[in-house]
Amino acid sequence: MPHSAEPDRQSRRPVLGASIAVWRGKDVLLVQRAKPPLKGIWSLPGGHVEFGETLEDAAHRELFEETGVEAEIAGRVDLVEIIRADDAGRLDRHFVVAVFAARWLSGEARAGDDAMDVRWAKLDALSEIAMTEGTAEVIRRSWAMVL
């Protein structure tokens, strides 16, 4: 049987992730991606869920690693599926991301780990920021959870 560098379709699995919309007053915390794909684009802090880690614990860990901020989770906003194909049309990646809404507790935001930069953004300024697809809508829904 010939060896293939690409795993067959049945052996590939979606990757589980967690992200978090942290609110400090009327500002939401954003991170600028430091690595491809989408390097330089703004998104919510987040990343992969480790084996044995709860979704909420992963969101807290990724938040702290990327920004130095700690927050109190108010609830889960959504489960977002990201399915992308490469330039040849082959499925390239599949992520399922649990997105949480949270209130800032402590820490001054600074870029760490996978973040190129961090910023606090106003809800009405989101349309002016280059963000990952669907992020602005999830952020808007998260705002209602932390009021």
PyMOL commands that set and color helices and strands:
alter all, ss='L'
color gray80, all
select helices_A, chain A and resi 55-67+123-128+135-146
alter helices_A, ss='H'
color red, helices_A
select strands_A, chain A and resi 15-24+27-33+42-43+46-48+70-85+91-106+115-122
alter strands_A, ss='S'
color yellow, strands_A
deselect
rebuild
show_as cartoon
